Amino acid sequence: MTNSGYRRVQLSDAVSINLPPELSPDEAQGVDTAVRIWSGDGITVLVDLGPMSDRLERHEGYETELSGHATRVATFDDGANHVIAAHLNDPPLTISVRFERAGQETAARRIIESLSIED
């Protein structure tokens, strides 16, 4: 999926997402997995690549497919932020997009839906 104005970011050899150009990488240190973070303009994207990533089981959600892989998607509020997150078991990863304003939900969903996995 190509989003006009968005840039493709490679997360691993097989996994990539599209991000808006106003998001900049932040430093992150995962405890037991690789973590990548981008933020800007009230949006934060966190990708946790690894078997210990959040399975989102404590949040109400639904099952779907992203890039041909079974995915659990959850939407919830986390303090002052709204969150849309997706978890895949194979490859194991969780991507969460936190956003401050309700008007940013479309951008958050576009980021999640842009997830691409090359088999």
N, C-alpha and C positions, 0 to 999 in steps of 0.2 A: 504494500500500500504506500503510495506516495502522497504526502501532504504538502500542498503549495506553501513555500516559505519555511517548511520544517527541514531539519538536517538529519541525516541518517547517522546513528551512533552505534558502533559495533561494541557489544557487551562481552562477547566471547567469540570463538571461531565460528560458532553456528547461530548466535543470538544477536539480534539488533532491534533498535526501536527508532522512531522519529521523534525529535524534540524541537520545540519552538526555539528560534535563534536567541531569544532573550534569556534562556536558561544557561547558566555557567556551571562548570563542574566545581564541586566542593570536595575537600579532603574527607575521607571516611576510612574507618578501621573496623572491619568486622571481627567478631570474636572467633568464629569458627568457619566463616565463609567469606567470599569476596563480596564487598559492598561498594556500590557506586551511587553517588548523589549529585544531582543538579538542582539549582534553585534560581529564582528570579521572579520579580513581578508578582509575588504572592503565591507562587506555585513551587512545590518541592517534589522532585521525583527521586525515589529511592528504589534501587534494584539490589536484591539480596540473592546472589547466585550460590546455591548450595543446598544440601539435604536438610539443613536445620532451619531453612527459611520458614517464615510464618505461613502456616496452612490456612489461616483465616477461619478456622473452625469456630471461634468464639463470636463471630459476626454473622448476621443473617446475610445470605447470599444466594447465588444460583450457579448451576453448572452450565458451561457453554464450551465452545472450541475457539482457540486462537491459533492461527497458523497451523491448523490441523491437529492440535493437541488438546486433550481434555484439560479444562481450566475451571477453577472456582473463582467467581467474581463476587466481591462484597463491597457495599457502599455503607458508610457510617460516618458519624461525627467523632472527632478526636480532639476534645477541648475546643479551641477556637477555630479549628480547621474542619473542612469536609474532606473525606477520603474516598477514593475509588482504588481498589486493589485487586490484583489477580494473582493466583497461585497455580503453578503447574507442578505436577509430580515428576514429569519426564519431558525435558530436563528439569531438575529441581530448581525452581526460582520463584521469587515473589517480587512483583513490581507494585509499588504503591505511589499514588499521586495525591498529595495534600494540596488543597487550595483554599484560599481565604474567602473568596467571593463566589456566590452562587453562579454568577455569569461566567465563571471559569470552568464550569463543569464540562462544557463541550470540548474545550482544549484538553482537559484531563482524560476524557473518554477517548479522544483521538490518539493520545499518547499510548494508552493501554491497548487499543485496537490495532496500533501500528506494530505491535510485537511480531517479529518474524523469526522463524526457526528453520534453518536449513538442515535437512536430514542427511 
